[in-house]
Amino acid sequence: MRLRTSLLVPVGLLLVGCGDATGSVLPPDVDRPPNATCVALPPPAPRGSLRLEPAFADTLSGRDARELTHAILPAPGRRGFATRKSGQVVLFDLETPARVVLDLAPRMDFDAPENGRVSSALDPDFAETGFAYLVYTVPPPEGAPEDVRHVGRVGRFTFDGDAFDPESEVVVLDVPQVADVHQVNHAAFGRDGLLYVGLGDQRRPFTHSQDPRTLPGSLLRLDVASRAPYAVPSTNPFADGEEGAPEVVAFGLRNPWRFTVDGTDGAIYIGDVGAGAREEIDVFAPGANYGWPELEGSVCSQMRPDCDPSAYVAPLVDVLHPDVRSIVAGPRVHGDALPGLDGRVLFADFVSGGLWSASLERADARRELDAGFLVTSFADDPAGGVVVVRYDPSGDEGGLHRLVPNAGTPAGPPFPRLLSETGCVEADDPRAFAAGVVSYAPVAELWSDGADKARGFAIPDGTALAVDGEGDLRLPVGSVMIKHFGFGGRLHETRLLMHTDAGWQGYSYRWNDAQTDAELLEDGLREPLPNGVVWSYPRRSECGSCHVEASGASLSLEAAQLDDAQLRGILSGGYVDRRVSTVDALRGSRRPALVDPHGDAARETRVRSYFHVNCAHCHQPGGPGRGGLDLRVEVELRRAGICDERASTDCVWDVPDSPCDDQTIVVPGAPEQSILLHRMRREGNVAMPPLGRGAPDDEAVALVEAWIAELEACP
């Protein structure tokens, strides 16, 4: 039974191109039901000893700060540099607005989702040399083997005091990449003045990481000061080249996205992104073998269940999914500027934005706070302390945030502890949406363990929605999304998603047994419901894992998801840009209307609608999903990256006749050899989707299985 399915009142929106409201024609003056109560509220004050505040917002914010992957802040009052995934280096200081001082986009390769400009390292004598070492991807050279997709490069550029000269490049290192993921990731100078470079395992073959004669899956150490492009330090464990590549200084790594060098003792902390179960931080030691793919974290991986863990260097930090899904190593904190963190190593989860710390002595892992956004890196704060790099691939909410002590609750009203106090439901009947909330029903449902759902949204009076070229309805700041979850007419959770000046913030309210109200949860919770379903209430940080800007943030609120009757209600309400007068114009031309995956439309149409709703919010350009998939419904199957394409991320270990280094996402006519189907069937670490569901969607599994079976060939 669906809790509520009708669009109760017409929706106001503003139709413009690509989500840009500049020069738009405002909707006509009409009477719209007022929204006096359901507006986004400032986030509640952090409950712990720490919080985040914007840093350098006067000089690096908005569009200047989008797509940031890495930042270097050298000294108090001095210049800072930040890199963008799209190919630029941005210069900023404490007073001057940011400006681009190097743009290598024309010479770069962007064919894979992880490609782009990744990180940077300034020469220890940068003030004298002007040398900066940049990590980025370039196309394969002419004559390269067919399996080389692109090249991971470390290039040295010279800064003349005003900008970097693009023609000054000295190529330090080129590593051919045969996979779209796990490539050349990070470079940093050690206290010894040598350049360290982290390389992922390229996903195949897994033997790379256990073979120090190959560079992938290793940490390299190069002397870039004594000779160009580099010399091999005599202290490297394989400097003679007999048992390993001379550049390799440690190996057995899967995907060392970030590592940090301690400014006090020179220790190096390597954040190695895990596969399907665990994430780890390793302490660097020359010649160390960290175990991948024999080990994942501190235990034998599912690929090597009979391994000997004692044969490898154990990690400092070993955390399980889903607490952390993609680890980002941070610095070790020194001093008492950040309460309770002296001596502890920081790290983040790129997926959820959770910030964690670990003790060197006890190797514990403790979640400190939720950033609520994608975290790509840490940087040293010129004023002392730690800066977090926020990544925003498609909007203007990227930038730098400073970790500071939480001085207490700021002035202002407390955040509502009860759902009835939020203003988004009727105070005397919280099951009913408030008068200013618009109910709507998507054509295709996101799978949520079979729960019934009722959805609504509210926008501030005097504002309107924008529509981008794909038909995603973009909600203005101050808006609220609301969703009830229940079984058999009984509610168990209500979620609110609020669009604030700081981005989208999510909140979960758990209903009481009497069904009279719901109480705000401070953390995630997993519990069995009366009907036997084990339900997961998300952490606040987990909301940002799916509700990303690349997919329009709201997910279900898009023209392709609303039927003609709902769109006609939008038009007749008079809330649309004056230049739009028909349902067809409102839908646009890029994205076809979705269908009910369990209806009677053609099977492939239903499958693509299911993928769009359940998978594409992550698997599309700019989304957090790994691999090269683009599962939006408007993308042709031949460009979706799934048909006869190798699986580039986590392995499903127990698929017959399908070894981990040769698994295929969809094999036409062979469902049992299609890894996509196996992941839909699973629970736990390799399940897809990984969040928001516990049990598989059996009806959808059957639908996709039948589609693969009848698929004769890839288009």
N, C-alpha and C positions, 0 to 999 in steps of 0.2 A: 504494500500500500504506500503510495506516495503521500508525503505529509501535506504538500501544497504545491500546486503546479501552474497556477494561472498568473498572468501578468495583471496585477490588480489596477495599476494606474499607468498611464503612458510615461515613457522615459524621455527626458530631455537630453539632447546631445548636440555637439557641434562637429560637423563633418569637415575635416581639413586633410591636406596631404601629409602623410608620414608623421602624424601626431604633432605638427607644428601649427599653433593657433595664430601665428602672425598674419595679419591681414584678413582674417576670417570675417564672415558676415554673421553678426550675432543673431540668435533666434528672435522671433517676434515677441512682442510684449503680450504674454498670455497669462492667465491664471493657472498656476501650477500648485498642487498641494504643497503647502509650506513644510519645510523640514526644520523644525525649531529645536530638535533635541538630539538627533543622531549625527554627530559630527566627530571627526577624529580628535582624540585627546593626546596631550603630550605623554610620552611613555612614562611609566612609573619609575621612580628613582631606583637605581641599582640597590640591591639589598646587601651586597657585600662591601668590601673595603676599597673597591676600585670602580672606576667608570671611564668612559671614553668621551673626549670632547674634540670638536674639529680643530685641526692644526693648519696653519698657513692658509686659512680660508680666504684671506684678503688678497692673496697672490696666486693661489692655485686651487681653483674650485670650478664647478660647473663644467662646461665643455672643455676647458683646459685640463681638467682632471679625469676625463673619461678614459677608460681602458688602461689605467695605470697598472703596471705589473711589478715595478720595483722603484725604489727611491734611495738616494744617497744624500745625506745631510751632513756635510763634512765638519763644520765647526760653528760655534756661536757667532751670529752676525755675518756668516759667510754664505756663499751661494749654495743652492741645492740643485740636484738633478733628479729627474724622474723619467722613466721610460714608459712608452705606450706600446701596447701590443701591435698597434697599427703601423709602427715603424718610426715614431718620432722620439727624440730626446728633448725634454722640456727643461728650461732653466728658470729658476725662480729664486728670490731671496725674501727677506723679511718685509720689504717695502715695494719692490718693483713687480708689476704684474708679470705672470708667466709668459714665456715666449718659446717658440720652437727654435732650437739651435742645431738640429740635425734631423733630416728626414730621408730615410733610406727605403721608404715604401716602394719606389719604382724598381729597386733591384732585389726585392725580397720575394719569398714564396709564401703564399697564404692558402695553399690548396688543402691543408689539413687543419682541423679546429684548434690544435695546440700550437700551430705555427705562428710566427710573428717575432717581435722583439721581446725577449724574455727577461734579461737581467743585464747588469752592468757592474763594472768595478773600476774605481779610479786608482791609478798608479800611486803607490805610497809617496812618491815625490811629485804628485800632480801639479803642485804650485810651480815647480821648475820645468817639468817635462810637458805638461798638458795632455798626457796620455790617458785615454779611457778605453777599457776593454768591454766590448758589447757582444752579447750573445743573441743571435737571431738566425733565421732560416733563409736560405737562398735556393733557387732552382738547381737541379742537377746539371753538371757541366755537359757540354756536348760530348757524346761518345761514352757517357756513363752506362753501366749495366742497366738492363731494363727494369730490374727490381728496385733500383734506387729512386725513391719518390722525391726526395729533396735532400738538402745538405744542411746540417747544423754547423754554424760557423761561430768562431770567436775572432773578432776583428779589432784591431787597435786603431783608434782615431786620435787626431791631435786637436786640442782646443787652443785657439789663438787669443783667448781673453774675451772674445765676443761670440764666437760660434765654433762648431767643429767643422773642419774642412772635409767634405765627403770624399775628396780625392786623395786624402792623406792615409787612406786605409792600408794597413799592413795585415794580411791574413795570417793570424797566428795558428789557427787550427780549423780544418774542414773535416767533418765526420759524415760520410754518406749515411742516409737514413733509409732503411727499407720498410719502416712502419710509420704510421701516422702519429704514434704516441711514444712516450718514454724516450725522449731524445736528449740533445745537449741542453741542459737546464739552467745551470747557474755557474757563476764565476766569482771568486773573491780572493783577496790577498790575505795570506796568513801573516802572523807576527814575524815569520822568518823572511818576509819579503818575496816569497814565491807565490805564483798564481795557482790556485786550486780550481779545478773544473769538474762539475758533476755531470755524469752521463747516465740516462736511463738505459734499460736493457733492450730497447727497440722491440720488445715483446716477443720477437722470434729471431733465432731459436733461443730457448731459455738457457742453453748452455753458455751463452755469452757471459752471463754474470759469474759463472764458476770457472771461466777460462781467462786468466789475467793476460793471456797473449792477445786478447781482443779488447778494444776500448769500451764498448757498451757495457753498462752495468757496473761502472767503476768510478772511482775518484782519481783524477789526474793531478800531478804536481809538476809545474813548468817553471823554469827560470827564464823570465822574459826580459830581465835587465841586462844580462851579460851578452846576449846575442839575439838577433832577429832571425826568424820569428820567435824561437825559443831554444834553450839548451835543456838537457836532462840533468837535474840535480844528481850529484854523485851519491846522495843519501837515499835516493829512491830504492825501494827493495828489489826492483828488477832492472836496475840501471844498466847492467851488462847485457840485457836483452835475451838471456838464455832461458829463463823460466817464465817470463812474462814480458809484456810490452814495457819499454823503459819508462814511459810516461805514467804508468799505473802505480798508484801509491796505496790503494785499498780497493777491494772488489766485493762481489757478492751482494750488490745493491740492485733494487728493482727500479726505482724511479726517484732519485734524490732531487726533488724539486727545489728545495732550499737547504742550505747549510749556513751556519753562522760561526764567526770566529770571535772568541771571547777577548775583549779588549784588555783584560787584566793578565791572564795566564796563557793566552793563545790557544786554549782548547777549542776544538772544532766539533760542533754538534750537527749531525746530519739527519735531516728529516726524510725518511724513506717511505714513500707512499705505498701502502699495502695493496693486496689483491682483493679477495672477497671477505676477509675475516679480521685482519689486524693492521694497525699502523704502528710505526716505531721511530724512535730517535736513537741514533748510534753515536757513540763517542769515538772520534777518529783516533786510530793508531796506525802507524806505518805497517803495511803488509797485512792488515786485518782482512779477514774474510767474514762478511756479515751473514752469509748463509743462503741468500735467495738463489735458486728456487727451492733449495732443500728446506729452508726454514721460512716461515712467515711470522714475523715477530720473534718470540722465543720458543716456538713449538714447530714441530714438523708440519710442512704444508700438506694440503690434501693431495698434491701431486707426488709427494715423497713421504708417505706415512711411516716408513720404517727408517727414517734418517736418524743420525746421532747428533742431537743438539749440542753436545759437549765439544764437538769438533769445530764449532764456529764461535765467533765473538757475540756474546749476548747483548741485546739492546739495553740502553739506559731506560727507555720508556717503551712499554708495550700495551697499547690500548685496543679494545675491541670495537668492531662495528656494532651498532650504528652510532656509538658515542662520538667517535671521530671517524670520518670516511675518507678524508684526503688531507694528510698532515702537512703543515707548513711550519718548519722549524724557526724558532725565534732566539733571542739572545739570553744569556744568563744575566740576571739582575744583581747588581752590587749596591750596597748601601740601603738606607731606610727611606728613600724617597717614595717608594711604593710599598705600603704597609704589608707585611707578611710575605714579601717576595724575595727578600735578601738571600742570595745564593741559589735561587731556584731558576730553572730553565723554562722559558715561555715557549708555547707552541699554539697553533690555531688549527681549526678545521676549515678548509676552504669551502666545503659544501654548506655547513650550517653557520659559520661565523663564530662558533664557540671559541673562547680564549681559555687556555689551560696553562698549568704550570706543573713542574715536577722537581722533586728534591734529588740531588746527586747522591745523597746518602741512602735514602730509602727507596729511590726510584719509584715513588708514588706518582700518581697523576691526579690532579685536582682541577676541576672546572672553576674558573674564576668569575667569568661573566660571559654574556652573549653579545657579540657585536651587532648581530642582526643583519650582516651584509657579507658578501664574499671577500675573504681576506687572501691576498696573494703573497704578501711579504711583511717583514718588519724592517724598521730602520732605527738608527740611533738618533735620539732627539738632541739637537744642538744645545738645548737648555738642560740636558740631563734627562734620563728616562728612556721611554720607548715610544716609537711611532708605529702605527699600524697602517698598511696600505690597503685602501678599499678599491676593489675592482668593480666597475660598472660598464659592461660592454656596449650597452645600447642607449643609455640615457645620459643624464648630466649629474649623477649623484656620486661619482667617484671622488677620490681625494685622500687626504691623510688625516688620521685621527690620533690624538695623543692619549696615552694611558696615564691617568692621574688618580690620586687618592680620592675616594668618595667622601666628601666633606659632610654629607648628611642630606636629608630630604630638602629639595629646593622649595621655595615658596610656591603656593598654589594648591588647588584642591587635590585630595588624594585620588588615586586611580580607583574606579569602582570595583569593589570586591564581589558584588553580586550582579548578575546579569540584569536584574530588574532596575539597577541603578545606572545603567549605561545610557539610557535615553534612546536605545535602538529597539526596545521591546516595550510593550505596555507594562507599566509598573505593577498593575494588579493582575496581569495575566502574561507572564514572560514568554509564554508559548506564541503569543501573537506579536507580529512586528509592529513597531510604532507607525504612526500615520505617515511620517515622511519617508518610510522605507518602501522601495519599489520591489515587489516580488517578481521573479522571472523563473523560467524553467528551460534549461538547455535541452537541445534535441538529443545529444549523445551524453550519457552519464559517465563520469569518472568512477571507476570501481573503488568502493570503500567497504569491502567485506560484506556487501549486500545490504548496507544500511539505506534506509529511506532518507531523503534530504529535502530541505526547503531552503531556498536561497533568496536573498534580497540585497539591495544596495541603496545607499543614500548619499547624495551629494549636497554640498552647502547651497543654501539659497543664493541666487545670483550667479551661479556657476553652471557649467555644462560639461558634458563629456566630449572628448575628441575621438576621432576615428582615424586610425592609420591606414596605410595602403592595403594591409591584409585584413582589415575589418575588425581589428582589436579595438575595443572601446576603452579609451584611456580615461581614468578617473582623476579629477583634479585633487590637489592637496586639500585635505579636510574631509575626504570621502571615507565611507565605511562599507565594507562587504560583510555580510552576515550569513551564516549557514547553520541550520539545525541538523543534527543527526539523530536517528532513532530507529527502533524496530517495533513493529506491531503497534504503532501509535504512541509508543513510550520513548521519550527523549533521554539521551544519555550525555550528549555533548552539544555545545554551541560554540562556534568559532567566530571571532571578529578579526577582520583584517583592516587596519587603519592606515590611511595615507597621510603621513605627517611631513613636516619640513625635512625631517631626517630620513625619509623613505618610508617603506611599508613596514608596519609592525603588526605581529600576530598575537592573539590571545585566545586561550582555551578556557571555557567555563564547563564545569562538571555538574550535571543535574543531580539534585538530591532524590532520595527514594520516594518522597511524597510528591515529586513532580511540581513543586511550588516555585522553585527557583534553582539557579545554578551558581556555583561558586568559582571564582577565578583560581586557576592552578598556577602555582609558582614554578613548577617544573613538569617534565614529562611524567607520564604514568601509564602503566600497562596493567589491566585488570580484566577478569572475566565478567561478562554481563549476564543477566539472568537467563538469557537464551543460549548461553554457552559460548558465544563469540568472545574471543580474547581481544579486547580493544586497546589500541595505543593512542593515548592523548599526547599530542606532540609538544615538545619543548618549543618555547617561543622562537628560538634560533632556527628550528627546523622549518618554520614557515617560509623562510627565505630560500630554502633549498629548491622549492618548486615555483613559488610566486616571484619569478624573476622578470626583469624589464624586457628581456628578449621576447618573451611570450605574452607581453601585455599586462603582467602582474596579476590581473584578476582571474586569468585562465578561462573561466567559463563564459565571461561576459564579452562575447564577440558576435558580430553579425551572422557569421556562419553557424552559430549555435542557436540562434533564435529563429523560430518559424515565422512564416509570413504574417500570421495574425499578430504576433508580438511586434514585429517591425511596423505593421500598419498602425498599431497603437502608438508607437513612437512618432510616426509621421503626423497622425491626426492630432496628437497633443500639441503640435506647434513648437517642439523643442529642438528642431533640426535646423541646421544652417539653411538660410533662405534659398540657396542655390540647389538644394536637394529636395525633390518632390515625389520620388517614387521609391518603392522597395528595392528595385534593381540598382538604383543609384546609391542607395544606402549600403547595399551589400558590397558594392565595388566589383571589380572584375578579376582580382588576383586569386581569391580563395573561394572555391565552390561551397555551397551549403552542405553541412554535414547531415548524416542520416543516423537513425537509431541503429547501432551495431547489431541489435537483436530483432530488427524488423524484417521486412521482406524485400529490401533493395538488393541489387546485385551483390554477390558475396565480396568481391574485391572492394567495392564501394564501402561496404560495412566494415571491412577490415581496416581500410585507410582511415575511416572516421574513428575507429577504436584507437588506432595508433596516434592519431592527432590529439585525442583527448587524454590518453593515458601515458603517452611517451614523449610527444613533441615538445612539451614545456621544458624538458631537459635537452632532448636530442634535436637541436636546430642550431644554426649559426648564432654564436653569442650565448648559448645556453650552457649550463654546468655539466651536461652529460658528456662522458668521455667517448672517444671514438669519433668516426667521421659521419655519423648518421644524421639525416635530416628527415624526420618523420611527419612534417607538416603535410596536410592533405593536398595542398596545391603543388607539392613537389612530385614530379614524375617518378615512378618506381625505379627507373634506370638511374636516377640521380639521388635516390634516397640513401644509398650506401649500405643496403642490406642484402640484396640479391646476389648470390655467389661471391659475397665479400667476406674476407676473413674477419673473424671476431678479433678485435684489437685490444680488448680489455679482459676482464676477469674470466677465468677458465671455469667451465662446468666439468668437473674432473671425472665423473663416472659415466660419460656417454660412450657406449660401445663403438669401437672402431673410429674414434674421433680423438686423437691425442691433442693435448693442450696447445701444442704449437702449430696445429693445422685444423682449427675449428672454423666453421663457416656459419654465418648468421642465418641465411635462408638458402637451402638447397632445393631448387625446383623439383617437385615430385617426390621429395624425401623428407617428410616431417621429422622422422627420428634422427636425422643427421643435421637438423636445423637448430642451432644453439638458441635462437630467439624463442622457439617454442619451449625448449627445456627450461629456460629462465622464467618464462611465464608460469610454468608448472610448479616451480620451486617455492619453498619458504626459506626464510633466513637470509644469509649473506649474499647469495647470488640471485635472489628473487628480483624480478622486474614487474612493475615498478618497485624500487627499493624502499620507498617510504609510503605511508598512508594506507597500507594494506597488510594484513597478516596472512590470510588464506588466499589461495589462487582463485581467479575468476574462471570456474570450470566451463561456463558457457562460452566465454571468450576464447579459452584454450581450444575448445572444439571448433569454433569458427575459424581460428587461424590455422589449425591443423588441416581442416578441409581445404582451405585456400591454398596452402603450400602443396597439398597432395594434387590439386588440379592445375597447379602452375607448371606449364610445360617447359618453359625456358625463361631466362631473364630477358627483359626487353632491351 
